[in-house]
């Protein structure tokens, strides 16, 4: 029985990976379940067993791809360390995950086009909006904590800084879609993050050595 569950999980993962590949090339409308099944090396019935239909498959794919990123943020908020260190460590971990995720580029390409443009993806949009809101409040909360700790300048707007960090994430993700830029961005990852955070630190604070 245990082996059967393990095999089912492997099949499910293969289907999700196949979906990213096919949809990144053909888009949602152009992707057939037969294409996904063939790419995954399973029958079409396996898709119905695990996901029900193409729309549910897409929603499952969305959650599978983005939830690990949100978990990094959630876990970091629970760490017992100065807020500035939390912010820095969180950003380093997120960027490293983006760089090492072999399906990140394909999912970004699919997500940017499909999630934003299709009216029938209400559940997917809701999923993104809910998680995005949590991230925004987690980031602005870290900034406020840093101000209370005396490490982040009192004159900065925590919500504005949180938005700057989110834009930074999006920009980093955009450039990682271009393979020729990956090595340069990876080599400058920590310096870029430090440069951004130094702009909000009190002048006598220096937590960002590693």
PAFI-308878 format. One record per residue: x negated, y, z of N, C-alpha, C in turn. Coordinates in nm, 2 decimals, padded with zeros to 4 digits. Atoms other than C-alpha are relative to their C-alpha. Layout:
<lumfis>
+--------+--------+--------+--------+--------+--------+--------+--------+--------+
!    n.u !    n.v !    n.w !   ca.u !   ca.v !   ca.w !    c.u !    c.v !    c.w !
+--------+--------+--------+--------+--------+--------+--------+--------+--------+
!      X !      Y !      Z !      X !      Y !      Z !      X !      Y !      Z !
...
+--------+--------+--------+--------+--------+--------+--------+--------+--------+
</lumfis>
This chain:
<lumfis>
+--------+--------+--------+--------+--------+--------+--------+--------+--------+
!    n.u !    n.v !    n.w !   ca.u !   ca.v !   ca.w !    c.u !    c.v !    c.w !
+--------+--------+--------+--------+--------+--------+--------+--------+--------+
! -00.08 ! -00.12 !  00.00 !  00.00 !  00.00 !  00.00 ! -00.09 !  00.13 !  00.00 !
!  00.09 ! -00.12 ! -00.01 ! -00.28 !  00.24 !  00.09 ! -00.06 !  00.02 ! -00.13 !
!  00.07 ! -00.01 !  00.13 ! -00.45 !  00.17 ! -00.24 !  00.10 !  00.06 ! -00.10 !
! -00.10 ! -00.06 !  00.09 ! -00.13 !  00.25 ! -00.43 !  00.02 !  00.15 !  00.02 !
! -00.01 ! -00.15 ! -00.02 ! -00.10 !  00.59 ! -00.26 ! -00.12 !  00.07 ! -00.05 !
!  00.12 ! -00.07 !  00.05 ! -00.46 !  00.67 ! -00.34 !  00.00 !  00.01 ! -00.15 !
!  00.00 !  00.00 !  00.14 ! -00.41 !  00.57 ! -00.70 !  00.11 !  00.10 ! -00.05 !
! -00.10 ! -00.09 !  00.04 ! -00.09 !  00.78 ! -00.72 ! -00.06 !  00.14 !  00.01 !
!  00.06 ! -00.13 ! -00.01 ! -00.29 !  01.08 ! -00.59 ! -00.10 !  00.03 ! -00.11 !
!  00.10 ! -00.02 !  00.11 ! -00.56 !  01.03 ! -00.85 !  00.08 !  00.03 ! -00.13 !
! -00.08 ! -00.02 !  00.12 ! -00.29 !  01.01 ! -01.12 !  00.06 !  00.14 !  00.00 !
! -00.05 ! -00.13 ! -00.02 ! -00.13 !  01.33 ! -00.99 ! -00.11 !  00.11 ! -00.03 !
!  00.10 ! -00.09 !  00.03 ! -00.46 !  01.51 ! -01.00 ! -00.04 !  00.00 ! -00.15 !
!  00.03 !  00.01 !  00.14 ! -00.54 !  01.39 ! -01.35 !  00.11 !  00.08 ! -00.08 !
! -00.10 ! -00.07 !  00.07 ! -00.20 !  01.53 ! -01.46 ! -00.01 !  00.15 !  00.01 !
!  00.02 ! -00.15 ! -00.02 ! -00.27 !  01.87 ! -01.31 ! -00.11 !  00.05 ! -00.08 !
!  00.12 ! -00.04 !  00.08 ! -00.61 !  01.89 ! -01.47 !  00.03 !  00.00 ! -00.15 !
! -00.04 !  00.00 !  00.14 ! -00.46 !  01.79 ! -01.80 !  00.09 !  00.11 ! -00.04 !
! -00.09 ! -00.11 !  00.02 ! -00.19 !  02.05 ! -01.77 ! -00.08 !  00.13 ! -00.01 !
!  00.08 ! -00.13 !  00.01 ! -00.45 !  02.33 ! -01.71 ! -00.06 !  00.00 ! -00.14 !
!  00.07 !  00.00 !  00.13 ! -00.64 !  02.22 ! -02.02 !  00.10 !  00.03 ! -00.12 !
! -00.09 ! -00.01 !  00.11 ! -00.34 !  02.19 ! -02.25 !  00.07 !  00.14 !  00.00 !
! -00.07 ! -00.13 !  00.00 ! -00.16 !  02.50 ! -02.13 ! -00.09 !  00.12 ! -00.02 !
!  00.10 ! -00.11 !  00.02 ! -00.47 !  02.72 ! -02.14 ! -00.02 !  00.02 ! -00.15 !
!  00.02 !  00.00 !  00.14 ! -00.49 !  02.63 ! -02.51 !  00.13 !  00.04 ! -00.08 !
! -00.12 ! -00.01 !  00.07 ! -00.12 !  02.62 ! -02.61 !  00.11 !  00.09 !  00.06 !
! -00.10 ! -00.07 ! -00.07 !  00.06 !  02.82 ! -02.35 !  00.11 ! -00.09 !  00.05 !
! -00.11 !  00.08 ! -00.06 !  00.37 !  02.70 ! -02.16 !  00.09 ! -00.06 ! -00.11 !
! -00.10 !  00.04 !  00.10 !  00.61 !  02.69 ! -02.45 ! -00.06 ! -00.10 ! -00.10 !
!  00.06 !  00.09 !  00.10 !  00.37 !  02.51 ! -02.68 ! -00.05 ! -00.13 !  00.06 !
!  00.04 !  00.12 ! -00.06 !  00.28 !  02.24 ! -02.43 !  00.11 ! -00.10 !  00.01 !
! -00.09 !  00.11 ! -00.01 !  00.46 !  01.91 ! -02.46 ! -00.04 ! -00.09 !  00.11 !
!  00.03 !  00.09 ! -00.10 !  00.48 !  01.66 ! -02.18 ! -00.08 ! -00.12 ! -00.06 !
!  00.08 !  00.11 !  00.07 !  00.35 !  01.40 ! -02.43 ! -00.15 !  00.04 ! -00.01 !
!  00.14 ! -00.05 !  00.00 !  00.04 !  01.61 ! -02.47 ! -00.07 ! -00.02 !  00.13 !
!  00.06 !  00.00 ! -00.13 ! -00.02 !  01.63 ! -02.10 ! -00.03 ! -00.15 !  00.04 !
!  00.01 !  00.15 ! -00.04 !  00.04 !  01.25 ! -02.05 ! -00.12 ! -00.06 ! -00.08 !
!  00.11 !  00.05 !  00.08 ! -00.20 !  01.17 ! -02.34 ! -00.13 !  00.04 !  00.05 !
!  00.13 ! -00.05 ! -00.05 ! -00.47 !  01.39 ! -02.21 ! -00.04 ! -00.06 !  00.14 !
!  00.02 !  00.06 ! -00.13 ! -00.43 !  01.24 ! -01.86 ! -00.02 ! -00.15 ! -00.01 !
!  00.02 !  00.15 !  00.02 ! -00.43 !  00.88 ! -02.00 !  00.11 ! -00.07 !  00.08 !
! -00.11 !  00.07 ! -00.06 ! -00.09 !  00.80 ! -01.85 !  00.13 !  00.01 ! -00.09 !
! -00.13 ! -00.01 !  00.07 !  00.27 !  00.76 ! -01.96 !  00.07 !  00.13 !  00.03 !
! -00.08 ! -00.11 ! -00.03 !  00.52 !  01.04 ! -01.98 !  00.08 ! -00.02 !  00.12 !
! -00.08 !  00.03 ! -00.12 !  00.72 !  00.87 ! -01.71 ! -00.08 !  00.03 !  00.13 !
!  00.08 ! -00.04 ! -00.12 !  00.43 !  00.94 ! -01.47 !  00.02 !  00.15 !  00.04 !
! -00.03 ! -00.14 ! -00.02 !  00.50 !  01.31 ! -01.51 !  00.13 !  00.02 !  00.08 !
! -00.13 ! -00.01 ! -00.06 !  00.87 !  01.27 ! -01.42 ! -00.01 ! -00.06 !  00.14 !
!  00.01 !  00.06 ! -00.14 !  00.77 !  01.05 ! -01.12 ! -00.06 !  00.10 !  00.10 !
!  00.07 ! -00.09 ! -00.09 !  00.53 !  01.31 ! -00.98 !  00.06 !  00.14 !  00.01 !
! -00.04 ! -00.14 !  00.00 !  00.69 !  01.64 ! -01.08 !  00.14 !  00.02 ! -00.04 !
! -00.14 ! -00.02 !  00.05 !  01.03 !  01.59 ! -01.24 !  00.02 !  00.06 ! -00.14 !
! -00.01 ! -00.07 !  00.14 !  00.99 !  01.83 ! -01.54 ! -00.11 !  00.09 ! -00.02 !
!  00.11 ! -00.09 !  00.03 !  00.76 !  02.07 ! -01.70 ! -00.01 !  00.12 !  00.09 !
!  00.00 ! -00.12 ! -00.08 !  00.86 !  02.37 ! -01.50 ! -00.05 ! -00.03 !  00.14 !
!  00.05 !  00.04 ! -00.13 !  00.81 !  02.18 ! -01.17 ! -00.15 ! -00.03 !  00.00 !
!  00.15 !  00.02 !  00.02 !  00.47 !  02.07 ! -01.30 ! -00.08 !  00.12 !  00.00 !
!  00.07 ! -00.13 !  00.00 !  00.37 !  02.43 ! -01.36 !  00.00 !  00.06 !  00.14 !
!  00.00 ! -00.06 ! -00.14 !  00.48 !  02.54 ! -01.01 ! -00.10 ! -00.08 !  00.09 !
!  00.09 !  00.08 ! -00.08 !  00.29 !  02.25 ! -00.86 ! -00.15 !  00.03 ! -00.03 !
!  00.13 ! -00.04 !  00.04 ! -00.01 !  02.35 ! -01.06 ! -00.05 !  00.13 !  00.06 !
!  00.03 ! -00.13 ! -00.06 !  00.01 !  02.70 ! -00.94 ! -00.04 ! -00.01 !  00.14 !
!  00.03 !  00.02 ! -00.14 !  00.02 !  02.60 ! -00.58 ! -00.13 ! -00.08 !  00.03 !
!  00.12 !  00.08 ! -00.02 ! -00.26 !  02.34 ! -00.62 ! -00.12 !  00.09 ! -00.03 !
!  00.12 ! -00.08 !  00.04 ! -00.49 !  02.60 ! -00.78 ! -00.02 !  00.12 !  00.09 !
!  00.02 ! -00.13 ! -00.08 ! -00.43 !  02.91 ! -00.56 ! -00.01 ! -00.03 !  00.15 !
!  00.00 !  00.02 ! -00.15 ! -00.37 !  02.76 ! -00.21 ! -00.14 ! -00.01 !  00.06 !
!  00.13 !  00.01 ! -00.06 ! -00.73 !  02.67 ! -00.15 ! -00.07 !  00.13 !  00.02 !
!  00.06 ! -00.13 ! -00.01 ! -00.83 !  03.03 ! -00.20 !  00.06 !  00.07 !  00.12 !
! -00.07 ! -00.06 ! -00.12 ! -00.57 !  03.15 !  00.05 ! -00.04 ! -00.06 !  00.13 !
!  00.04 !  00.07 ! -00.13 ! -00.68 !  02.89 !  00.30 ! -00.13 !  00.06 !  00.05 !
!  00.13 ! -00.06 ! -00.04 ! -01.03 !  03.04 !  00.30 !  00.03 !  00.13 !  00.08 !
! -00.03 ! -00.13 ! -00.06 ! -00.88 !  03.38 !  00.39 !  00.07 ! -00.03 !  00.14 !
! -00.07 !  00.04 ! -00.12 ! -00.65 !  03.22 !  00.65 ! -00.09 ! -00.05 !  00.11 !
!  00.10 !  00.05 ! -00.10 ! -00.93 !  03.03 !  00.82 ! -00.09 !  00.10 !  00.05 !
!  00.10 ! -00.10 ! -00.05 ! -01.16 !  03.33 !  00.83 !  00.07 !  00.09 !  00.10 !
! -00.06 ! -00.09 ! -00.09 ! -00.90 !  03.54 !  01.01 !  00.00 ! -00.06 !  00.14 !
!  00.00 !  00.06 ! -00.13 ! -00.92 !  03.29 !  01.30 ! -00.14 ! -00.01 !  00.06 !
!  00.14 !  00.01 ! -00.05 ! -01.30 !  03.31 !  01.34 ! -00.02 !  00.10 !  00.11 !
!  00.03 ! -00.09 ! -00.11 ! -01.44 !  03.46 !  01.65 ! -00.13 !  00.07 ! -00.03 !
!  00.12 ! -00.08 !  00.04 ! -01.68 !  03.72 !  01.50 !  00.05 !  00.14 ! -00.04 !
! -00.04 ! -00.13 !  00.04 ! -01.68 !  04.09 !  01.42 !  00.07 !  00.01 ! -00.14 !
! -00.08 !  00.00 !  00.12 ! -01.43 !  04.19 !  01.15 ! -00.08 !  00.02 ! -00.13 !
!  00.09 ! -00.03 !  00.12 ! -01.71 !  04.32 !  00.92 ! -00.06 ! -00.13 ! -00.05 !
!  00.05 !  00.13 !  00.04 ! -01.87 !  03.98 !  00.92 !  00.10 ! -00.09 ! -00.06 !
! -00.10 !  00.08 !  00.06 ! -01.54 !  03.81 !  00.86 !  00.03 !  00.04 ! -00.15 !
! -00.02 ! -00.05 !  00.14 ! -01.48 !  04.03 !  00.55 ! -00.11 ! -00.05 ! -00.09 !
!  00.11 !  00.03 !  00.08 ! -01.83 !  03.97 !  00.42 !  00.00 ! -00.15 ! -00.03 !
!  00.00 !  00.14 !  00.01 ! -01.82 !  03.59 !  00.48 !  00.11 ! -00.05 ! -00.09 !
! -00.12 !  00.04 !  00.08 ! -01.47 !  03.56 !  00.33 ! -00.02 !  00.03 ! -00.14 !
!  00.02 ! -00.03 !  00.14 ! -01.57 !  03.74 !  00.01 ! -00.10 ! -00.08 ! -00.06 !
!  00.10 !  00.09 !  00.05 ! -01.88 !  03.54 ! -00.03 !  00.06 ! -00.14 ! -00.03 !
! -00.06 !  00.14 !  00.02 ! -01.69 !  03.21 !  00.01 !  00.10 !  00.00 ! -00.12 !
! -00.10 !  00.00 !  00.11 ! -01.41 !  03.32 ! -00.23 ! -00.07 !  00.01 ! -00.13 !
!  00.07 ! -00.01 !  00.13 ! -01.65 !  03.43 ! -00.50 ! -00.08 ! -00.12 ! -00.04 !
!  00.07 !  00.12 !  00.03 ! -01.86 !  03.12 ! -00.47 !  00.10 ! -00.11 ! -00.05 !
! -00.10 !  00.10 !  00.04 ! -01.54 !  02.91 ! -00.50 !  00.04 !  00.03 ! -00.15 !
! -00.04 ! -00.03 !  00.14 ! -01.44 !  03.10 ! -00.82 ! -00.11 ! -00.05 ! -00.09 !
!  00.11 !  00.03 !  00.09 ! -01.79 !  03.04 ! -00.97 ! -00.01 ! -00.16 ! -00.02 !
!  00.02 !  00.15 !  00.01 ! -01.79 !  02.66 ! -00.89 !  00.12 ! -00.07 ! -00.04 !
! -00.12 !  00.07 !  00.04 ! -01.43 !  02.59 ! -00.98 !  00.00 ! -00.02 ! -00.15 !
!  00.02 !  00.03 !  00.15 ! -01.45 !  02.42 ! -01.32 !  00.13 !  00.04 ! -00.07 !
! -00.13 ! -00.03 !  00.06 ! -01.08 !  02.50 ! -01.39 !  00.04 !  00.14 !  00.01 !
! -00.04 ! -00.14 ! -00.03 ! -01.08 !  02.86 ! -01.28 !  00.02 !  00.08 ! -00.12 !
! -00.02 ! -00.08 !  00.12 ! -01.13 !  03.01 ! -01.62 !  00.13 ! -00.03 ! -00.08 !
! -00.12 !  00.05 !  00.08 ! -00.86 !  02.80 ! -01.79 !  00.13 !  00.05 !  00.08 !
! -00.12 ! -00.04 ! -00.07 ! -00.61 !  02.87 ! -01.51 !  00.02 !  00.15 !  00.00 !
! -00.01 ! -00.14 !  00.01 ! -00.69 !  03.24 ! -01.51 !  00.07 !  00.04 ! -00.13 !
! -00.05 ! -00.04 !  00.13 ! -00.62 !  03.26 ! -01.88 !  00.15 ! -00.03 ! -00.01 !
! -00.14 !  00.04 !  00.00 ! -00.29 !  03.07 ! -01.85 !  00.08 !  00.08 !  00.09 !
! -00.08 ! -00.07 ! -00.10 ! -00.18 !  03.25 ! -01.54 !  00.02 !  00.14 ! -00.03 !
! -00.02 ! -00.14 !  00.04 ! -00.24 !  03.60 ! -01.66 !  00.11 !  00.02 ! -00.11 !
! -00.10 ! -00.01 !  00.11 ! -00.03 !  03.54 ! -01.97 !  00.14 ! -00.05 !  00.04 !
! -00.13 !  00.06 ! -00.02 !  00.24 !  03.31 ! -01.85 !  00.07 !  00.05 !  00.13 !
! -00.07 ! -00.03 ! -00.13 !  00.32 !  03.39 ! -01.48 !  00.06 !  00.14 ! -00.01 !
! -00.04 ! -00.14 !  00.00 !  00.35 !  03.76 ! -01.56 !  00.11 !  00.03 ! -00.10 !
! -00.09 ! -00.04 !  00.11 !  00.56 !  03.74 ! -01.88 !  00.13 ! -00.08 ! -00.01 !
! -00.11 !  00.08 !  00.02 !  00.81 !  03.46 ! -01.84 !  00.10 !  00.03 !  00.12 !
! -00.10 ! -00.02 ! -00.10 !  01.14 !  03.54 ! -01.66 !  00.05 ! -00.12 !  00.07 !
! -00.04 !  00.12 ! -00.07 !  01.21 !  03.18 ! -01.58 ! -00.10 ! -00.06 !  00.10 !
!  00.10 !  00.05 ! -00.10 !  00.91 !  03.15 ! -01.36 !  00.02 !  00.08 !  00.14 !
! -00.03 ! -00.07 ! -00.12 !  01.08 !  03.32 ! -01.07 ! -00.06 ! -00.06 !  00.13 !
!  00.05 !  00.07 ! -00.11 !  00.97 !  03.06 ! -00.82 ! -00.16 !  00.02 !  00.01 !
!  00.14 ! -00.02 !  00.01 !  00.61 !  03.09 ! -00.94 ! -00.04 !  00.14 !  00.04 !
!  00.03 ! -00.14 ! -00.04 !  00.62 !  03.47 ! -00.91 !  00.02 !  00.02 !  00.15 !
! -00.03 ! -00.01 ! -00.15 !  00.77 !  03.44 ! -00.56 ! -00.12 ! -00.05 !  00.08 !
!  00.11 !  00.06 ! -00.07 !  00.49 !  03.21 ! -00.46 ! -00.12 !  00.09 !  00.00 !
!  00.12 ! -00.09 !  00.01 !  00.22 !  03.45 ! -00.59 !  00.02 !  00.13 !  00.09 !
! -00.03 ! -00.13 ! -00.08 !  00.39 !  03.76 ! -00.43 ! -00.01 ! -00.03 !  00.15 !
!  00.00 !  00.03 ! -00.15 !  00.43 !  03.59 ! -00.09 ! -00.14 ! -00.02 !  00.04 !
!  00.14 !  00.02 ! -00.04 !  00.07 !  03.48 ! -00.08 ! -00.08 !  00.13 ! -00.02 !
!  00.07 ! -00.12 !  00.02 ! -00.05 !  03.81 ! -00.22 !  00.03 !  00.10 !  00.11 !
! -00.04 ! -00.09 ! -00.11 !  00.14 !  04.00 !  00.05 ! -00.08 ! -00.04 !  00.13 !
!  00.07 !  00.05 ! -00.12 ! -00.02 !  03.78 !  00.32 ! -00.15 !  00.04 !  00.00 !
!  00.14 ! -00.03 !  00.02 ! -00.37 !  03.84 !  00.18 ! -00.01 !  00.15 !  00.03 !
!  00.01 ! -00.15 ! -00.02 ! -00.30 !  04.22 !  00.17 !  00.00 !  00.03 !  00.15 !
! -00.01 ! -00.03 ! -00.15 ! -00.20 !  04.23 !  00.54 ! -00.11 ! -00.06 !  00.08 !
!  00.11 !  00.05 ! -00.07 ! -00.48 !  04.00 !  00.64 ! -00.12 !  00.09 ! -00.02 !
!  00.12 ! -00.08 !  00.03 ! -00.74 !  04.22 !  00.47 !  00.01 !  00.14 !  00.08 !
! -00.02 ! -00.13 ! -00.07 ! -00.59 !  04.55 !  00.61 ! -00.01 ! -00.02 !  00.15 !
!  00.01 !  00.03 ! -00.14 ! -00.57 !  04.38 !  00.95 ! -00.15 ! -00.01 !  00.04 !
!  00.15 !  00.01 ! -00.02 ! -00.95 !  04.30 !  00.93 ! -00.06 !  00.14 !  00.01 !
!  00.05 ! -00.13 !  00.00 ! -01.02 !  04.66 !  00.84 !  00.04 !  00.08 !  00.13 !
! -00.04 ! -00.06 ! -00.13 ! -00.82 !  04.79 !  01.14 ! -00.07 ! -00.05 !  00.12 !
!  00.07 !  00.05 ! -00.11 ! -00.99 !  04.55 !  01.37 ! -00.15 !  00.05 !  00.00 !
!  00.14 ! -00.05 !  00.01 ! -01.33 !  04.67 !  01.24 !  00.00 !  00.15 !  00.05 !
! -00.01 ! -00.14 ! -00.05 ! -01.22 !  05.03 !  01.32 !  00.01 !  00.00 !  00.15 !
! -00.01 !  00.01 ! -00.15 ! -01.12 !  04.93 !  01.67 ! -00.13 ! -00.04 !  00.06 !
!  00.12 !  00.05 ! -00.05 ! -01.45 !  04.76 !  01.71 ! -00.11 !  00.10 ! -00.01 !
!  00.10 ! -00.11 !  00.01 ! -01.63 !  05.08 !  01.61 ! -00.10 ! -00.03 ! -00.11 !
!  00.10 !  00.03 !  00.11 ! -01.80 !  04.92 !  01.30 !  00.05 !  00.05 ! -00.13 !
! -00.05 ! -00.05 !  00.12 ! -01.58 !  05.06 !  01.03 !  00.05 !  00.14 !  00.02 !
! -00.04 ! -00.14 ! -00.02 ! -01.52 !  05.43 !  00.98 !  00.14 !  00.02 !  00.02 !
! -00.14 ! -00.04 ! -00.04 ! -01.21 !  05.58 !  01.13 !  00.07 !  00.07 ! -00.11 !
! -00.06 ! -00.08 !  00.10 ! -01.15 !  05.80 !  00.83 !  00.04 ! -00.07 ! -00.12 !
! -00.04 !  00.08 !  00.12 ! -01.09 !  05.52 !  00.58 !  00.14 ! -00.05 !  00.03 !
! -00.13 !  00.06 !  00.00 ! -00.74 !  05.40 !  00.50 !  00.00 ! -00.15 ! -00.01 !
!  00.01 !  00.14 !  00.00 ! -00.72 !  05.03 !  00.59 !  00.07 ! -00.06 ! -00.12 !
! -00.07 !  00.06 !  00.11 ! -00.46 !  04.96 !  00.32 ! -00.06 !  00.03 ! -00.13 !
!  00.07 ! -00.04 !  00.13 ! -00.65 !  05.15 !  00.05 ! -00.12 ! -00.09 ! -00.01 !
!  00.11 !  00.09 !  00.01 ! -00.96 !  04.94 !  00.14 !  00.04 ! -00.14 ! -00.04 !
! -00.05 !  00.13 !  00.04 ! -00.76 !  04.62 !  00.12 !  00.03 ! -00.01 ! -00.15 !
! -00.03 !  00.00 !  00.14 ! -00.64 !  04.72 ! -00.22 ! -00.12 !  00.00 ! -00.09 !
!  00.13 ! -00.01 !  00.07 ! -00.99 !  04.80 ! -00.33 ! -00.06 ! -00.14 ! -00.01 !
!  00.06 !  00.13 ! -00.01 ! -01.10 !  04.45 ! -00.22 !  00.08 ! -00.09 ! -00.10 !
! -00.08 !  00.08 !  00.09 ! -00.81 !  04.29 ! -00.41 ! -00.03 !  00.03 ! -00.15 !
!  00.04 ! -00.04 !  00.13 ! -00.90 !  04.48 ! -00.72 ! -00.14 ! -00.06 ! -00.04 !
!  00.13 !  00.05 !  00.01 ! -01.26 !  04.37 ! -00.67 !  00.01 ! -00.15 ! -00.04 !
! -00.02 !  00.14 !  00.03 ! -01.14 !  04.00 ! -00.66 !  00.05 ! -00.02 ! -00.14 !
! -00.05 !  00.01 !  00.14 ! -00.94 !  04.05 ! -00.98 ! -00.10 !  00.02 ! -00.11 !
!  00.11 ! -00.03 !  00.10 ! -01.23 !  04.21 ! -01.16 ! -00.10 ! -00.11 ! -00.01 !
!  00.10 !  00.11 !  00.00 ! -01.47 !  03.94 ! -01.05 !  00.06 ! -00.12 ! -00.08 !
! -00.06 !  00.12 !  00.07 ! -01.23 !  03.67 ! -01.17 !  00.01 !  00.03 ! -00.15 !
! -00.01 ! -00.03 !  00.15 ! -01.18 !  03.85 ! -01.51 ! -00.14 ! -00.02 ! -00.06 !
!  00.14 !  00.02 !  00.06 ! -01.56 !  03.86 ! -01.58 ! -00.05 ! -00.14 !  00.00 !
!  00.04 !  00.14 ! -00.01 ! -01.60 !  03.50 ! -01.47 !  00.06 ! -00.08 ! -00.12 !
! -00.06 !  00.06 !  00.11 ! -01.38 !  03.41 ! -01.77 ! -00.10 ! -00.01 ! -00.12 !
!  00.10 ! -00.01 !  00.11 ! -01.68 !  03.50 ! -01.99 ! -00.13 ! -00.08 !  00.05 !
!  00.11 !  00.09 ! -00.04 ! -01.94 !  03.22 ! -01.96 ! -00.13 !  00.07 !  00.00 !
!  00.13 ! -00.06 !  00.01 ! -02.22 !  03.45 ! -02.06 ! -00.03 !  00.10 !  00.12 !
!  00.02 ! -00.10 ! -00.11 ! -02.16 !  03.68 ! -01.76 ! -00.01 ! -00.08 !  00.14 !
! -00.01 !  00.07 ! -00.13 ! -02.14 !  03.40 ! -01.49 ! -00.14 !  00.01 !  00.07 !
!  00.13 !  00.01 ! -00.07 ! -02.51 !  03.37 ! -01.42 ! -00.04 !  00.14 !  00.06 !
!  00.03 ! -00.14 ! -00.05 ! -02.56 !  03.75 ! -01.38 !  00.09 !  00.03 !  00.12 !
! -00.08 ! -00.03 ! -00.11 ! -02.26 !  03.78 ! -01.15 ! -00.03 ! -00.08 !  00.12 !
!  00.04 !  00.08 ! -00.11 ! -02.36 !  03.49 ! -00.94 ! -00.12 !  00.05 !  00.07 !
!  00.13 ! -00.05 ! -00.06 ! -02.71 !  03.63 ! -00.89 !  00.02 !  00.13 !  00.08 !
! -00.02 ! -00.13 ! -00.07 ! -02.57 !  03.97 ! -00.78 !  00.12 ! -00.01 !  00.09 !
! -00.13 !  00.02 ! -00.08 ! -02.27 !  03.83 ! -00.58 ! -00.01 !  00.07 !  00.13 !
!  00.02 ! -00.05 ! -00.14 ! -02.40 !  03.92 ! -00.23 ! -00.03 !  00.15 !  00.00 !
!  00.03 ! -00.14 !  00.01 ! -02.54 !  04.25 ! -00.33 !  00.12 !  00.09 ! -00.04 !
! -00.12 ! -00.07 !  00.03 ! -02.22 !  04.36 ! -00.49 !  00.10 !  00.01 !  00.12 !
! -00.08 ! -00.01 ! -00.12 ! -02.02 !  04.27 ! -00.18 ! -00.05 !  00.09 !  00.10 !
!  00.06 ! -00.09 ! -00.10 ! -02.26 !  04.44 !  00.05 !  00.02 !  00.15 ! -00.04 !
! -00.01 ! -00.14 !  00.04 ! -02.26 !  04.76 ! -00.16 !  00.14 !  00.05 !  00.02 !
! -00.14 ! -00.04 ! -00.02 ! -01.88 !  04.77 ! -00.14 !  00.03 !  00.02 !  00.14 !
! -00.03 ! -00.01 ! -00.14 ! -01.86 !  04.71 !  00.23 ! -00.08 !  00.11 !  00.07 !
!  00.08 ! -00.11 ! -00.06 ! -02.14 !  04.96 !  00.31 !  00.07 !  00.13 ! -00.01 !
! -00.07 ! -00.12 !  00.01 ! -01.92 !  05.23 !  00.19 !  00.10 !  00.03 !  00.11 !
! -00.09 ! -00.02 ! -00.11 ! -01.68 !  05.18 !  00.48 ! -00.05 ! -00.02 !  00.14 !
!  00.06 !  00.02 ! -00.13 ! -01.92 !  05.10 !  00.76 ! -00.04 !  00.13 !  00.06 !
!  00.06 ! -00.11 ! -00.07 ! -02.03 !  05.34 !  01.03 ! -00.15 !  00.00 ! -00.03 !
!  00.14 ! -00.01 !  00.05 ! -02.38 !  05.47 !  00.95 ! -00.10 ! -00.08 !  00.08 !
!  00.09 !  00.07 ! -00.08 ! -02.54 !  05.29 !  01.24 !  00.03 ! -00.15 !  00.01 !
! -00.03 !  00.14 !  00.00 ! -02.39 !  04.95 !  01.17 ! -00.06 ! -00.07 ! -00.11 !
!  00.07 !  00.08 !  00.10 ! -02.58 !  04.68 !  00.99 !  00.02 ! -00.15 !  00.03 !
! -00.03 !  00.14 ! -00.03 ! -02.41 !  04.34 !  01.01 ! -00.03 ! -00.09 ! -00.12 !
! -00.01 !  00.07 !  00.12 ! -02.47 !  04.23 !  00.66 ! -00.13 ! -00.07 ! -00.05 !
!  00.12 !  00.07 !  00.03 ! -02.81 !  04.07 !  00.67 !  00.03 ! -00.15 !  00.01 !
! -00.01 !  00.14 ! -00.01 ! -02.82 !  03.70 !  00.59 ! -00.11 ! -00.07 ! -00.08 !
+--------+--------+--------+--------+--------+--------+--------+--------+--------+
</lumfis>
